[in-house]
C-alpha cells in the first residue's frame, strides 16, 4: 500500500512529501522537486515492528512494518 512519506534533500535544506510503497528491505531513489537532485534512502538501518491485525471475521493477520522516522534523510547517490 502506498503511503505519504516526508524526505529531506541532501542537496538543499528543504523537505518534501511523496507517495511511495515501501517494502522492508529496500533502497529508494527519490528526486527533490525543488532542486531536482536525485537522492537515495537506505531503509535497512530501520528496525521492523510486527503488528497483528484482526479483520471483520476475527481472522488474525500478521503485518511486518518498518519503524521509520517522521523525516527520511536522503543521501547523494554513488557515482557509477
ChimeraX attribute file (.defattr): number of C-alpha atoms within 10 A of each C-alpha:
attribute: neighborCount
match mode: 1-to-1
recipient: residues
	/A:1	7
	/A:2	9
	/A:3	10
	/A:4	10
	/A:5	17
	/A:6	15
	/A:7	22
	/A:8	19
	/A:9	26
	/A:10	18
	/A:11	16
	/A:12	12
	/A:13	8
	/A:14	13
	/A:15	16
	/A:16	15
	/A:17	15
	/A:18	15
	/A:19	11
	/A:20	13
	/A:21	11
	/A:22	16
	/A:23	13
	/A:24	14
	/A:25	13
	/A:26	11
	/A:27	13
	/A:28	15
	/A:29	14
	/A:30	17
	/A:31	16
	/A:32	21
	/A:33	14
	/A:34	13
	/A:35	11
	/A:36	12
	/A:37	15
	/A:38	17
	/A:39	21
	/A:40	18
	/A:41	18
	/A:42	15
	/A:43	18
	/A:44	12
	/A:45	10
	/A:46	13
	/A:47	11
	/A:48	14
	/A:49	10
	/A:50	11
	/A:51	12
	/A:52	11
	/A:53	11
	/A:54	11
	/A:55	9
	/A:56	6
	/A:57	6
	/A:58	8
	/A:59	10
	/A:60	12
	/A:61	10
	/A:62	11
	/A:63	10
	/A:64	12
	/A:65	14
	/A:66	17
	/A:67	14
	/A:68	13
	/A:69	11
	/A:70	9
	/A:71	13
	/A:72	18
	/A:73	16
	/A:74	21
	/A:75	16
	/A:76	14
	/A:77	13
	/A:78	7
	/A:79	4
	/A:80	3
